[in-house]
Structure formats: structure tokens, C-alpha cells
Amino acid sequence: ASSLKDAEDIKLKLEALGYEYRGEEGVLGRRLYVKGSPEWRTHHLQFVERDSDEWKNHILIREYYLNHPDVAQEYANLKRALAGKYPNDRPSYSSGKNAFIKSVIEKAKKEESENS
């Protein structure tokens, strides 16, 4: 979104489609909408402002995974393992991914600076 207000302005439209507005949900500068029951979420829509730090980190991660499919596969394997370990504990599942994601962001930043 160009501003977080845009993400809030479409709240009624998304709610009509079955999404639930969750606000920041622990991530400063983000607006989150989810769909599906708490036990079985089917969709997560995350809105951040274009060119914010969150936006830049998402782009860094995406590009890094595209350039390093082995790391993307490693992340997929981690997510499967965490889903098996914490099938009904979303906070623990999310927490289990944090260190990996932070390490990818650091690697991506380092690679970006080396290629500049």
C-alpha cells in the first residue's frame, strides 16, 4: 500500500470477502488481514507502506530466495517442521521462523552491498 490508510480503507470490502482485520499484530507499520478459522488459516494479507523498512525487507527476502533456491527450500523445510511441531500454536510456529528470517535479511543486505 502507498500508505497504511489505504489498507484500512478497504477493511469493509475485505471483511465482506471473509477476512478479519488484525491491525499490526506485533509488527510495527503493518496491517494484517486473515481468513479462515483460528485453527486453519487459509490466507494472510500483510500490508506495509511502500519503501518502508518492512517493505524493503520483504523485497530483500524475495530476491534472495529467487537467487538462492536452496535457501528457499531450507525455509520451506523449516516451516514444515515447525508446523508439525506446533500444529495448534501459531505464536511458537512464527517465533521458530524469526531467527532464520533475520539471518536471510542479513545475508541479503550483505550480498546487496557487495554487488553495489
N, C-alpha and C positions, 0 to 999 in steps of 0.2 A: 504494500500500500504506500502511496506517496505520503500519507500521514495516518496516524493511528485513528484519527477521527473517521477516515474512510472505512476502516474495519468495523467501527462501531455503528456507522450509518447504515450498514447492510444487515444489522442484527435481526430485524424483523423478517427480512427475506430469508436469511439462513435458518431462523427458527421455524419458519413455515416449511422448510425442507427437512426438518427434524434435527437440526443442530442445536446444541446447548452452548450458550456463551459462558466462558470460564474466566474472562479477564486475563490478567498477567500470568496467573498460575505459577508464581515463583520466578518468572523471568522478566526482569525489568525491561520495559519497552516492547513487550509482546502482547498481542491479543490472541487468545486461543478459543476456538470453537471445536466441540467434539460431537460425534454422532455415534449412536449405539448405546447399549446398556453399559453400566459401570463394569460389569463382568466381561463384556465383549465389545470393546470399542472397535468400530469399523472405519472411522475417519477422524483425523486430526488436522484441522486447518490452523496454521500459525501465521499470523500477520505481524510483520515488523516494518518499520519505516525504511524506505529505500535509502541506501547509503549510510544507515546506522551501523554500529559495530556488530549487532546481531545479523544484519543483512550481509555485511562483509564476511563474517564467519561462515554463514551458510554457503556463500558463493565459494569461499576458500575450500571448504569441505567438499562441495560438489566437484570442483575442478580437480582436487587431489584424488578423489575416488575415481574420476574418469581417467586420470593419468596413472593411477596405481590400482588396477583392478584386484590385485592380490590383497591390498589393504581393505578394499570394499568387501571382499569375500570374508576377510577376517572379522570385520564388523558384523556382517550377516551371521557368521557363526557365533559370535558373542551374543547377539540378540536372541538367537535360537536357544542357546544355553541358558541365558537369563530367563527367557520365557518358560523354559522347563523347570527352572529352579524356583521362580516366583510367579506361578500361574495366576495367582489372585492377589498379588502385592505389587501394584503399579509403581509406588514410590521406590521400592527396592530395585525393581527392574530398571527404572530410569536412573537411579543412583549408580547402578552397576555399569552403566554406559558412560558416565561422566568422565572418568579418567581416560578412557580410550578416545573419546571425542576431543578432550583437551589436548591430548598428545598429537592427534591428527591436525588440529589447528596450529599447534606449534611447528610441526613438520612442514605444513603448507606455507606458513609465514616464512620459515627459513628458506624453503625452496624458492618462494617468490622473490625474496631479497637476493638470493644467489643468481637468479635469472634476470634481475633488473639491470 
